[in-house]
């Protein structure tokens, strides 16, 4: 088990089609939306849920946050957790994302574990159209012949970017290993692909980049999600498919170039259908980042 | 007195008001304890208590804008009859930006300067909630000199300082945490004041320091 020794940064881009990427429970479950910019956002917890569900299903990993409604004390008893170190050892999601674990007669400092992996809210890279689609409900109530109406809140298309940091210094506290991180990356990619509930159909991962810094480097660039932009001949709200846009990563390449002496390597995965632009020219990820040590993630 | 100056910003922030039980309302600026936590995070302190004697001032740079959104919280109290999830509304700050002034008589002060200069942080810095990863921009190290009021002050002002009465200006008063113990129990709270339009506040008395053309008052 190799502990995580390097700082790394993650940029994850996926798209959704005719789906609700992350409903707001206090807004009739409409997709979360920033009225000021017409951009859609997705909370970090949604992405973490995706990863957790994948890890539980594929690797049978024990989770602290299962998604079931359970009080923490009960969960502690179920898992027979004695202290924080024990909790980290048992639950992969605590090693990844941290947790709050109640312990009798302890202050907040002893009970909350900061996760080494932190994610910002995901944000759509373009303005998005919101839609309310109505349909008829499947069943009637009692004996009445009349059925009710159903309402779906969704977006026809959105390309969403998530930015995150893996902190090697925090990793020491939860015992995060490289093995955990590679499972996590797999969960980000395949977990997103495997979201096949009705409201989350047609989620497709498009680009995953993990910039790994050299050992001992306490630097991270920050805001990698701000360094990519969508270029399309269509109006933002009219985009309906990944083939109708290109992702301009000129600024990302420029930033990473300036950090070259700090970077050890770049792990990446890219979907065939996503076209990348650098300085207006369409090139592959491998061509654009040819100057770096690259490692393609394949599952 | 040597003062380190840096800017901090993020797409969103939430500095929770501790007295609301059902919804999370944000304060317009990070309390002193939050800033000490942020600096402790840059330095890699598991606990920020070492920083208790440091001096901090904060200037609100960007316009204050808010976004309201909903979230599900899990009920953590035992044997609750009703649903084990509660829906709460979160009030977030949108694209907040602050300038932090920091002075500290400690050997780690220089290490902090080196870290900020090189844009390095030991732990990942965030504003209020771990998902609001913050960006730090180092401005510089300056010598602070005392200024005699009356004068204008560019940072958030504690109410221990005497304000000059002015007509036709909205002042915002916020009572927030100034000091906590290691178990996050409140030790001291202070009221801080700023102008709603974020222009400088005029003061008649108190301890004011000048740092690179900006007048500051320690929180």
Interface residues (C-beta under 8 A of the other chain):
Chain A: X24 X25 X26 X27 X32 X34 X36 X43 X44 X45 X69 X70 X71 X72 X73 X74 X98 X102 X106 X107 X108 X109 X114 X115 X118 X119 X120 X121 X123 X163 X164 X165 X167 X169 X170 X173 X217 X218 X219 X220 X222 X223
Chain B: X11 X12 X44 X46 X47 X65 X67 X69 X70 X71 X72 X74 X75 X76 X77 X78 X79 X80 X83 X84 X85 X87 X88 X89 X94 X115 X118 X119 X120 X121 X122 X123 X124 X126 X130 X131 X132 X133 X135 X182 X183 X184 X185
